[in-house]
């Protein structure tokens, strides 16, 4: 390539402000390419599963998946993997259980940091304080309020048990 063309190509490349990979989807794509280059077959497979699920949701809902929606997808995938892990472990299929555990670990890399028990307690108490006289009838309202605050950062089953204790 002549020097003049190479220089103009470099100027053209440098004229754009490249975005930092901030969205979950872009991080997944970048990490998939990196895993491909490093020849990590298992990791590539797990990342492609995540990307395929996000694409499926995009096609099904006919919208571009936001980071909040991607977190919901990842949370759902984690729940499915935990359930499968428990079933495989019970059945004595260590190989399949290990695969599910590996996929859970890969998915968790893209989830926000989990909340501590103290933080969960504060969120539950804060949500209950918004109601005048909380009762078991208000459990749905409380859970909806809490779910928005803890999306992907805590297990909703544990939170539901805590809310039941507080309401009774």
C-alpha positions as CSV (number, residue, x, y, z in Angstrom):
1,X,0.0,0.0,0.0
2,X,1.5,3.4,-0.9
3,X,2.5,5.6,1.9
4,X,0.0,8.3,1.0
5,X,-3.0,5.9,1.2
6,X,-1.8,4.4,4.4
7,X,-1.5,7.9,6.0
8,X,-5.0,8.9,4.8
9,X,-6.4,5.6,6.2
10,X,-4.8,6.3,9.6
11,X,-6.3,9.8,9.6
12,X,-9.7,8.4,8.7
13,X,-9.5,5.8,11.5
14,X,-8.4,8.4,14.1
15,X,-11.2,10.9,13.1
16,X,-13.8,8.7,14.7
17,X,-14.4,8.7,18.5
18,X,-14.6,5.0,19.3
19,X,-17.1,4.0,21.9
20,X,-15.9,2.3,25.0
21,X,-17.5,-1.2,25.3
22,X,-20.0,-0.4,28.1
23,X,-23.1,-2.3,27.3
24,X,-23.4,-5.9,28.3
25,X,-24.0,-7.0,24.8
26,X,-20.9,-5.3,23.5
27,X,-18.8,-6.8,26.4
28,X,-20.1,-10.2,25.5
29,X,-19.2,-9.8,21.9
30,X,-15.7,-8.6,22.8
31,X,-15.2,-11.4,25.3
32,X,-16.4,-14.0,22.8
33,X,-13.8,-12.8,20.2
34,X,-11.1,-12.8,22.9
35,X,-12.0,-16.4,23.9
36,X,-12.0,-17.4,20.3
37,X,-8.5,-16.0,19.9
38,X,-7.4,-17.8,23.1
39,X,-9.0,-21.0,21.9
40,X,-11.1,-21.5,25.0
41,X,-13.8,-23.8,23.6
42,X,-16.0,-24.1,26.7
43,X,-16.0,-20.3,27.4
44,X,-16.8,-19.6,23.7
45,X,-19.7,-22.0,23.9
46,X,-21.1,-20.4,27.1
47,X,-20.7,-16.9,25.7
48,X,-22.4,-17.9,22.5
49,X,-25.3,-19.3,24.5
50,X,-25.8,-16.0,26.2
51,X,-25.5,-14.0,22.9
52,X,-28.0,-16.4,21.3
53,X,-30.5,-15.9,24.1
54,X,-30.2,-12.1,23.8
55,X,-30.7,-12.3,20.1
56,X,-33.7,-14.6,20.5
57,X,-35.3,-12.0,22.8
58,X,-34.5,-9.2,20.4
59,X,-36.2,-11.0,17.5
60,X,-39.1,-12.1,19.6
61,X,-39.8,-8.7,21.1
62,X,-38.7,-6.8,18.0
63,X,-36.7,-4.3,20.0
64,X,-33.0,-3.7,20.8
65,X,-32.2,-5.2,24.2
66,X,-31.2,-2.6,26.8
67,X,-28.8,-3.3,29.6
68,X,-31.7,-3.6,32.1
69,X,-33.4,-6.2,29.8
70,X,-30.1,-8.0,29.3
71,X,-29.8,-8.3,33.1
72,X,-33.3,-9.8,33.3
73,X,-32.2,-12.4,30.6
74,X,-29.0,-13.2,32.4
75,X,-30.9,-13.6,35.7
76,X,-33.4,-16.0,34.1
77,X,-30.5,-18.0,32.5
78,X,-28.8,-18.2,35.9
79,X,-32.0,-19.5,37.5
80,X,-32.4,-22.1,34.8
81,X,-28.8,-23.2,35.2
82,X,-29.1,-23.5,39.0
83,X,-32.2,-25.7,38.6
84,X,-30.4,-27.9,36.0
85,X,-27.3,-28.1,38.2
86,X,-29.4,-29.4,41.1
87,X,-31.1,-32.0,39.0
88,X,-27.9,-33.2,37.4
89,X,-26.2,-33.3,40.8
90,X,-29.0,-35.3,42.3
91,X,-29.0,-37.7,39.4
92,X,-25.3,-38.3,39.8
93,X,-24.3,-36.7,36.4
94,X,-21.2,-34.9,37.6
95,X,-20.1,-34.1,34.0
96,X,-23.3,-32.3,33.2
97,X,-23.5,-30.6,36.6
98,X,-19.9,-29.3,36.1
99,X,-20.9,-27.8,32.7
100,X,-23.9,-26.1,34.3
101,X,-21.7,-24.7,37.1
102,X,-19.2,-23.4,34.5
103,X,-22.0,-21.6,32.6
104,X,-23.3,-20.1,35.9
105,X,-19.8,-18.8,36.6
106,X,-19.6,-17.2,33.1
107,X,-23.0,-15.6,33.3
108,X,-22.3,-14.2,36.8
109,X,-19.3,-12.3,35.3
110,X,-21.8,-10.0,33.6
111,X,-24.2,-9.6,36.5
112,X,-23.8,-6.7,39.0
113,X,-22.3,-7.4,42.4
114,X,-24.7,-9.2,44.7
115,X,-26.3,-7.4,47.6
116,X,-25.3,-8.2,51.1
117,X,-27.9,-9.4,53.7
118,X,-27.8,-6.0,55.4
119,X,-28.5,-4.2,52.1
120,X,-31.4,-6.5,51.3
121,X,-32.8,-6.0,54.7
122,X,-32.7,-2.2,54.2
123,X,-34.4,-2.4,50.9
124,X,-37.2,-4.7,52.3
125,X,-37.8,-2.4,55.3
126,X,-37.8,0.7,53.1
127,X,-40.3,-0.9,50.8
128,X,-42.5,-1.9,53.7
129,X,-42.3,1.6,55.2
130,X,-43.9,3.1,52.0
131,X,-47.2,1.3,52.9
132,X,-49.5,2.6,55.7
133,X,-50.4,-0.7,57.3
134,X,-48.6,-3.5,55.5
135,X,-50.3,-6.9,55.4
136,X,-50.0,-10.2,53.5
137,X,-52.3,-8.7,50.9
138,X,-49.7,-6.2,50.0
139,X,-47.0,-8.8,49.3
140,X,-47.3,-8.4,45.5
141,X,-46.8,-4.6,45.7
142,X,-43.9,-5.0,48.0
143,X,-42.2,-7.6,45.8
144,X,-42.7,-5.5,42.6
145,X,-41.1,-2.5,44.3
146,X,-38.2,-4.6,45.6
147,X,-37.7,-6.4,42.3
148,X,-37.0,-3.1,40.5
149,X,-34.4,-2.2,43.1
150,X,-32.5,-5.5,43.3
151,X,-32.7,-6.7,39.7
152,X,-30.1,-9.4,39.2
153,X,-28.4,-8.7,42.5
154,X,-30.3,-11.0,44.8
155,X,-32.3,-14.2,44.8
156,X,-36.0,-13.2,44.8
157,X,-36.9,-16.5,46.7
158,X,-34.8,-15.4,49.6
159,X,-36.3,-11.9,49.5
160,X,-39.9,-13.3,49.3
161,X,-39.2,-15.4,52.5
162,X,-37.9,-12.3,54.2
163,X,-40.9,-10.2,53.2
164,X,-43.2,-13.0,54.5
165,X,-41.5,-13.0,57.8
166,X,-41.8,-9.2,58.1
167,X,-45.4,-9.1,57.1
168,X,-46.5,-11.8,59.5
